[in-house]
Amino acid sequence: MRFFQRLFDRKRDPQTSEAALKLAYHPPNNKYKIVHQALILPNLATPLRYFNFYSLMGQPSLPIFQNQQLNREQVLDCVTVMSSVSPHMQHHLHTYSLQQECHLQQGNFDFSQREILSGDFPIFELKRDDDELSCDLKIFTTQYMSYFKKMQLGLFEHWSVLVKCEGHLKYQNKIYDISSLGSFEYARSVDLPALPIAYMVYMVMNISGDRQLLCMQLRDLFNRVVQSKMYLRDLVQNESLSFEQNVYFKVHRVFPQVTNSYGRTMYLPREFEWQYQDKDLNIEISGNCIGDYKFGYGAGYVGSFDFNLKINGVLENGAGGYVQYVDCRNLKFQELDDLNKNPKYFAEVAVLIRKKH
Protein backbone atom coordinates (compact mmCIF):
# COMPACT_ATOMS: atom_id res chain seq x y z
CA MET A 1 0.00 0.00 0.00
CA ARG A 2 1.58 3.28 -1.09
CA PHE A 3 -1.05 5.91 -0.41
CA PHE A 4 1.28 8.16 1.58
CA GLN A 5 4.80 9.40 1.04
CA ARG A 6 7.29 7.78 3.35
CA LEU A 7 8.78 10.48 5.55
CA PHE A 8 10.59 9.34 8.67
CA ASP A 9 12.32 6.30 10.18
CA ARG A 10 13.48 7.31 13.62
CA LYS A 11 14.39 10.75 12.41
CA ARG A 12 14.29 14.07 14.14
CA ASP A 13 11.19 15.92 13.08
CA PRO A 14 11.38 19.59 12.07
CA GLN A 15 11.73 21.57 15.30
CA THR A 16 12.41 25.17 14.41
CA SER A 17 9.94 27.98 14.88
CA GLU A 18 10.43 28.75 11.18
CA ALA A 19 9.08 25.28 10.37
CA ALA A 20 5.99 25.94 12.47
CA LEU A 21 5.41 29.25 10.72
CA LYS A 22 5.41 27.45 7.37
CA LEU A 23 2.80 24.89 8.38
CA ALA A 24 -0.39 24.98 6.34
CA TYR A 25 -3.32 26.33 8.36
CA HIS A 26 -6.47 27.66 6.72
CA PRO A 27 -10.20 26.91 6.31
CA PRO A 28 -11.55 24.92 3.34
CA ASN A 29 -10.93 26.56 -0.02
CA ASN A 30 -11.29 25.77 -3.72
CA LYS A 31 -8.38 23.31 -3.68
CA TYR A 32 -8.53 21.86 -0.17
CA LYS A 33 -12.19 21.15 0.39
CA ILE A 34 -11.65 18.97 3.47
CA VAL A 35 -10.01 20.36 6.61
CA HIS A 36 -9.53 18.88 10.07
CA GLN A 37 -8.44 20.40 13.40
CA ALA A 38 -7.95 18.88 16.83
CA LEU A 39 -6.78 19.71 20.32
CA ILE A 40 -6.03 16.75 22.59
CA LEU A 41 -5.23 17.12 26.29
CA PRO A 42 -4.47 13.71 27.84
CA ASN A 43 -3.77 12.75 31.44
CA LEU A 44 -5.99 15.34 33.10
CA ALA A 45 -7.03 14.91 36.73
CA THR A 46 -10.17 12.95 37.54
CA PRO A 47 -12.97 13.09 36.73
CA LEU A 48 -12.02 14.67 33.38
CA ARG A 49 -9.09 12.35 32.46
CA TYR A 50 -8.84 13.90 28.99
CA PHE A 51 -10.27 16.67 26.82
CA ASN A 52 -10.63 16.59 23.07
CA PHE A 53 -11.78 19.08 20.47
CA TYR A 54 -12.22 17.62 17.00
CA SER A 55 -13.55 19.33 13.89
CA LEU A 56 -13.94 17.90 10.40
CA MET A 57 -15.05 20.24 7.61
CA GLY A 58 -16.15 18.11 4.68
CA GLN A 59 -16.22 14.32 4.79
CA PRO A 60 -13.32 12.36 3.22
CA SER A 61 -13.96 9.31 1.07
CA LEU A 62 -12.46 6.94 3.63
CA PRO A 63 -14.52 4.33 5.46
CA ILE A 64 -13.13 5.43 8.84
CA PHE A 65 -14.59 8.94 8.42
CA GLN A 66 -17.95 8.10 6.85
CA ASN A 67 -20.56 8.32 9.59
CA GLN A 68 -23.52 9.49 7.52
CA GLN A 69 -25.10 8.65 4.19
CA LEU A 70 -24.61 11.90 2.27
CA ASN A 71 -24.70 12.87 -1.40
CA ARG A 72 -21.74 14.65 -2.97
CA GLU A 73 -23.02 18.16 -2.24
CA GLN A 74 -23.84 17.28 1.36
CA VAL A 75 -20.44 15.66 1.91
CA LEU A 76 -18.57 18.91 1.30
CA ASP A 77 -21.09 20.98 3.31
CA CYS A 78 -21.05 18.70 6.36
CA VAL A 79 -19.12 19.88 9.42
CA THR A 80 -18.70 17.58 12.42
CA VAL A 81 -17.48 18.94 15.76
CA MET A 82 -16.81 16.84 18.85
CA SER A 83 -15.77 18.03 22.31
CA SER A 84 -15.64 15.58 25.19
CA VAL A 85 -14.20 14.53 28.54
CA SER A 86 -14.29 11.12 30.21
CA PRO A 87 -17.55 11.35 32.26
CA HIS A 88 -20.94 10.70 30.70
CA MET A 89 -21.99 13.27 28.09
CA GLN A 90 -25.07 13.80 25.94
CA HIS A 91 -24.06 16.81 23.84
CA HIS A 92 -20.47 16.08 22.85
CA LEU A 93 -21.20 15.76 19.11
CA HIS A 94 -22.71 18.31 16.74
CA THR A 95 -23.16 18.46 12.98
CA TYR A 96 -23.43 21.75 11.08
CA SER A 97 -23.88 23.06 7.57
CA LEU A 98 -20.65 24.72 6.51
CA GLN A 99 -22.46 27.24 4.31
CA GLN A 100 -25.37 28.07 6.60
CA GLU A 101 -24.12 27.65 10.18
CA CYS A 102 -20.36 28.16 10.20
CA HIS A 103 -18.24 31.25 9.64
CA LEU A 104 -14.76 30.19 8.61
CA GLN A 105 -11.94 32.52 7.73
CA GLN A 106 -8.20 32.69 8.21
CA GLY A 107 -7.51 32.82 11.93
CA ASN A 108 -11.12 32.33 13.01
CA PHE A 109 -13.16 29.14 12.84
CA ASP A 110 -16.67 29.78 14.20
CA PHE A 111 -18.89 26.70 14.42
CA SER A 112 -22.40 28.07 14.93
CA GLN A 113 -21.12 30.21 17.82
CA ARG A 114 -20.86 27.11 20.01
CA GLU A 115 -17.18 26.38 19.35
CA ILE A 116 -14.72 29.05 18.20
CA LEU A 117 -11.06 28.37 17.45
CA SER A 118 -9.11 31.54 16.72
CA GLY A 119 -5.54 32.77 16.41
CA ASP A 120 -2.37 31.87 14.57
CA PHE A 121 1.10 30.64 15.42
CA PRO A 122 2.28 30.74 18.17
CA ILE A 123 -0.95 31.42 20.15
CA PHE A 124 -4.44 30.06 19.56
CA GLU A 125 -7.60 30.26 21.64
CA LEU A 126 -10.41 27.72 21.90
CA LYS A 127 -13.77 28.65 23.37
CA ARG A 128 -16.84 26.46 23.72
CA ASP A 129 -20.17 27.68 25.06
CA ASP A 130 -22.41 24.80 26.11
CA ASP A 131 -24.42 24.03 29.23
CA GLU A 132 -22.84 20.59 29.61
CA LEU A 133 -19.19 21.27 28.71
CA SER A 134 -17.63 24.65 28.03
CA CYS A 135 -14.02 25.77 27.78
CA ASP A 136 -11.78 28.81 27.56
CA LEU A 137 -8.27 27.67 26.65
CA LYS A 138 -5.11 29.38 25.43
CA ILE A 139 -2.94 27.18 23.22
CA PHE A 140 0.78 27.96 23.03
CA THR A 141 2.56 26.11 20.25
CA THR A 142 6.14 24.86 20.62
CA GLN A 143 8.74 24.12 17.95
CA TYR A 144 8.13 20.37 18.22
CA MET A 145 6.07 19.31 15.22
CA SER A 146 5.52 16.04 13.38
CA TYR A 147 4.01 15.14 10.05
CA PHE A 148 1.71 12.15 10.40
CA LYS A 149 1.19 11.99 6.64
CA LYS A 150 2.18 14.12 3.69
CA MET A 151 1.25 12.96 0.21
CA GLN A 152 3.09 13.95 -2.90
CA LEU A 153 1.81 16.85 -5.03
CA GLY A 154 0.29 18.44 -1.94
CA LEU A 155 -2.84 16.29 -2.14
CA PHE A 156 -3.01 15.66 1.59
CA GLU A 157 -1.10 16.52 4.74
CA HIS A 158 -1.63 16.03 8.45
CA TRP A 159 0.60 17.55 11.11
CA SER A 160 0.73 17.73 14.90
CA VAL A 161 2.44 20.25 17.18
CA LEU A 162 3.26 19.82 20.86
CA VAL A 163 1.51 22.61 22.76
CA LYS A 164 1.17 24.02 26.26
CA CYS A 165 -2.41 24.73 27.22
CA GLU A 166 -3.74 27.05 29.95
CA GLY A 167 -7.26 27.98 30.96
CA HIS A 168 -10.29 26.21 32.32
CA LEU A 169 -12.98 23.67 31.51
CA LYS A 170 -16.48 23.81 32.92
CA TYR A 171 -18.24 20.46 33.16
CA GLN A 172 -21.73 20.26 34.67
CA ASN A 173 -21.31 23.68 36.33
CA LYS A 174 -17.99 22.83 38.00
CA ILE A 175 -14.87 24.66 36.86
CA TYR A 176 -11.54 22.86 36.41
CA ASP A 177 -8.29 24.77 35.93
CA ILE A 178 -6.15 23.43 33.11
CA SER A 179 -2.38 23.58 32.73
CA SER A 180 -1.22 20.75 30.50
CA LEU A 181 0.80 19.61 27.55
CA GLY A 182 -1.31 18.70 24.55
CA SER A 183 -1.32 17.97 20.85
CA PHE A 184 -2.67 20.54 18.37
CA GLU A 185 -3.39 19.03 14.97
CA TYR A 186 -4.43 20.06 11.48
CA ALA A 187 -5.04 18.26 8.20
CA ARG A 188 -6.09 19.36 4.75
CA SER A 189 -7.04 17.32 1.69
CA VAL A 190 -8.26 17.72 -1.83
CA ASP A 191 -11.47 15.84 -2.58
CA LEU A 192 -9.77 12.51 -3.27
CA PRO A 193 -11.51 9.39 -4.58
CA ALA A 194 -12.25 6.64 -2.10
CA LEU A 195 -9.22 5.22 -0.30
CA PRO A 196 -9.64 1.89 1.50
CA ILE A 197 -8.37 2.94 4.95
CA ALA A 198 -10.60 0.87 7.21
CA TYR A 199 -8.82 0.81 10.57
CA MET A 200 -7.19 3.45 12.73
CA VAL A 201 -5.95 3.54 16.30
CA TYR A 202 -4.33 6.70 17.67
CA MET A 203 -3.17 7.24 21.25
CA VAL A 204 -1.67 10.23 23.06
CA MET A 205 0.10 10.10 26.43
CA ASN A 206 1.86 12.76 28.46
CA ILE A 207 4.69 11.08 30.36
CA SER A 208 7.31 12.07 32.92
CA GLY A 209 10.03 14.59 32.16
CA ASP A 210 7.86 16.90 30.03
CA ARG A 211 7.56 14.28 27.32
CA GLN A 212 4.70 13.24 25.06
CA LEU A 213 4.26 9.91 23.29
CA LEU A 214 2.00 9.42 20.26
CA CYS A 215 1.18 6.02 18.73
CA MET A 216 -0.71 5.43 15.48
CA GLN A 217 -1.61 2.55 13.20
CA LEU A 218 -3.63 2.45 9.96
CA ARG A 219 -4.87 -0.64 8.11
CA ASP A 220 -6.72 -1.20 4.86
CA LEU A 221 -9.88 -3.16 4.11
CA PHE A 222 -7.82 -6.35 3.73
CA ASN A 223 -6.17 -5.96 7.14
CA ARG A 224 -2.80 -4.91 5.73
CA VAL A 225 -0.78 -2.38 7.72
CA VAL A 226 -0.54 0.92 5.85
CA GLN A 227 1.27 2.82 8.58
CA SER A 228 2.47 2.02 12.11
CA LYS A 229 4.33 4.79 13.94
CA MET A 230 5.40 6.24 17.26
CA TYR A 231 6.42 9.82 18.02
CA LEU A 232 8.38 10.81 21.14
CA ARG A 233 8.63 14.51 22.00
CA ASP A 234 10.95 15.67 24.77
CA LEU A 235 11.01 19.26 26.00
CA VAL A 236 13.94 18.63 28.37
CA GLN A 237 16.19 16.92 25.82
CA ASN A 238 15.03 19.34 23.14
CA GLU A 239 14.20 16.68 20.58
CA SER A 240 11.32 15.13 18.68
CA LEU A 241 11.77 11.62 17.30
CA SER A 242 9.61 9.52 15.00
CA PHE A 243 9.70 5.76 14.48
CA GLU A 244 8.03 3.88 11.64
CA GLN A 245 9.88 0.56 11.56
CA ASN A 246 9.37 -2.18 14.17
CA VAL A 247 6.29 -0.53 15.68
CA TYR A 248 3.75 -3.19 16.67
CA PHE A 249 0.27 -2.96 18.14
CA LYS A 250 -1.84 -5.73 19.59
CA VAL A 251 -5.29 -5.87 21.21
CA HIS A 252 -5.66 -8.63 23.82
CA ARG A 253 -9.25 -8.13 24.98
CA VAL A 254 -12.22 -6.20 23.64
CA PHE A 255 -15.50 -4.86 24.94
CA PRO A 256 -18.75 -6.40 23.65
CA GLN A 257 -19.64 -5.56 20.07
CA VAL A 258 -21.13 -2.08 19.56
CA THR A 259 -23.20 -0.67 16.70
CA ASN A 260 -23.28 3.07 16.13
CA SER A 261 -26.32 5.08 15.07
CA TYR A 262 -25.38 4.65 11.39
CA GLY A 263 -25.30 0.85 11.57
CA ARG A 264 -21.53 0.33 11.73
CA THR A 265 -20.55 -2.57 14.02
CA MET A 266 -17.16 -2.96 15.66
CA TYR A 267 -15.29 -4.15 18.73
CA LEU A 268 -13.53 -1.58 20.92
CA PRO A 269 -10.27 -2.40 22.72
CA ARG A 270 -10.18 -3.16 26.44
CA GLU A 271 -6.56 -4.34 26.86
CA PHE A 272 -3.73 -3.64 24.42
CA GLU A 273 0.01 -3.25 23.99
CA TRP A 274 2.49 -1.38 21.82
CA GLN A 275 6.13 -2.29 21.19
CA TYR A 276 9.08 -0.60 19.54
CA GLN A 277 12.70 -1.72 19.59
CA ASP A 278 15.97 -0.86 17.89
CA LYS A 279 19.59 -1.17 19.01
CA ASP A 280 19.37 1.92 21.23
CA LEU A 281 15.76 2.17 22.34
CA ASN A 282 13.05 -0.14 23.64
CA ILE A 283 9.49 1.10 24.27
CA GLU A 284 6.78 -1.13 25.74
CA ILE A 285 3.25 0.02 26.55
CA SER A 286 0.48 -2.04 28.11
CA GLY A 287 -2.88 -0.37 28.61
CA ASN A 288 -6.41 -0.85 29.86
CA CYS A 289 -9.25 1.19 28.37
CA ILE A 290 -11.83 2.09 31.01
CA GLY A 291 -14.88 1.93 28.71
CA ASP A 292 -15.71 5.65 28.54
CA TYR A 293 -15.99 5.52 24.74
CA LYS A 294 -17.99 8.20 22.97
CA PHE A 295 -19.06 8.03 19.34
CA GLY A 296 -18.14 10.86 17.01
CA TYR A 297 -14.61 10.49 15.67
CA GLY A 298 -15.58 9.76 12.06
CA ALA A 299 -17.20 6.32 12.16
CA GLY A 300 -15.47 5.53 15.45
CA TYR A 301 -15.00 6.47 19.07
CA VAL A 302 -12.77 8.30 21.53
CA GLY A 303 -12.03 7.38 25.13
CA SER A 304 -9.31 7.00 27.73
CA PHE A 305 -7.01 4.36 29.19
CA ASP A 306 -4.58 3.69 32.02
CA PHE A 307 -1.14 2.42 31.10
CA ASN A 308 2.21 1.00 32.14
CA LEU A 309 5.16 2.25 30.12
CA LYS A 310 8.75 1.03 29.92
CA ILE A 311 11.40 3.01 28.07
CA ASN A 312 14.75 1.20 28.15
CA GLY A 313 13.61 -0.66 31.26
CA VAL A 314 12.47 2.43 33.21
CA LEU A 315 8.89 1.83 34.33
CA GLU A 316 6.18 4.40 34.90
CA ASN A 317 2.41 4.30 34.91
CA GLY A 318 -0.22 6.82 33.96
CA ALA A 319 -3.95 7.48 33.88
CA GLY A 320 -6.04 9.31 31.34
CA GLY A 321 -4.23 8.41 28.14
CA TYR A 322 -6.33 9.38 25.11
CA VAL A 323 -7.45 6.99 22.36
CA GLN A 324 -9.21 7.40 19.00
CA TYR A 325 -10.35 4.09 17.57
CA VAL A 326 -12.31 3.13 14.47
CA ASP A 327 -12.52 -0.32 12.89
CA CYS A 328 -14.44 -0.69 9.63
CA ARG A 329 -12.78 -3.94 8.58
CA ASN A 330 -14.86 -7.02 7.93
CA LEU A 331 -15.78 -8.63 11.24
CA LYS A 332 -13.73 -11.72 10.33
CA PHE A 333 -10.61 -9.59 10.80
CA GLN A 334 -11.92 -8.34 14.14
CA GLU A 335 -12.69 -11.83 15.44
CA LEU A 336 -9.43 -13.71 14.90
CA ASP A 337 -9.62 -16.46 17.52
CA ASP A 338 -6.98 -19.15 17.20
CA LEU A 339 -3.81 -17.50 15.97
CA ASN A 340 -0.25 -18.23 16.97
CA LYS A 341 1.05 -15.72 19.52
CA ASN A 342 4.78 -16.27 19.13
CA PRO A 343 7.05 -13.21 18.62
CA LYS A 344 7.36 -13.84 14.88
CA TYR A 345 3.60 -13.79 14.49
CA PHE A 346 3.38 -10.70 16.66
CA ALA A 347 5.76 -8.95 14.29
CA GLU A 348 3.76 -9.93 11.24
CA VAL A 349 0.26 -9.30 12.52
CA ALA A 350 0.18 -5.99 14.33
CA VAL A 351 -3.46 -6.12 15.38
CA LEU A 352 -5.01 -9.17 17.01
CA ILE A 353 -8.48 -8.85 18.50
CA ARG A 354 -9.72 -11.83 20.48
CA LYS A 355 -13.47 -12.22 20.81
CA LYS A 356 -14.58 -13.36 24.28
CA HIS A 357 -17.48 -15.82 24.32
Buried (B, 14 or more C-beta within 10 A) or exposed (E): BEBBBEBBEBEEBBBEEEBBEEBEBBBBEEEBBBBBBBBBBBBBEEBBBBBBBBBBBBBBBBBBBBBEEEEEEEBBBBBBBBBBBBBEBEEBBBBBEBEEBBEBEEEBBBBBEBBBBBBEBBEBBBBBEBEBBBBBBBBBBBBBBBBBBBBEEEBBBBBBBBBBBEBEBBBEEEEBEBEBBBBBBBBBBBBBEEBBBBBBBBBBBBBEEBBBBBBBBBBBBEBEBBBBBBBBBBBEEEBBBBBBEBBBBBBBBBBEEBEBEEEBEBBBBBBBBBBBBEEEBEBBBBBBBBEBBBBBBBBBBBBBBBBBBBBEEEEEEBBBBBBBBBBBBEEEBBEBEEEEEEEEEBEEBBBBBBBEE
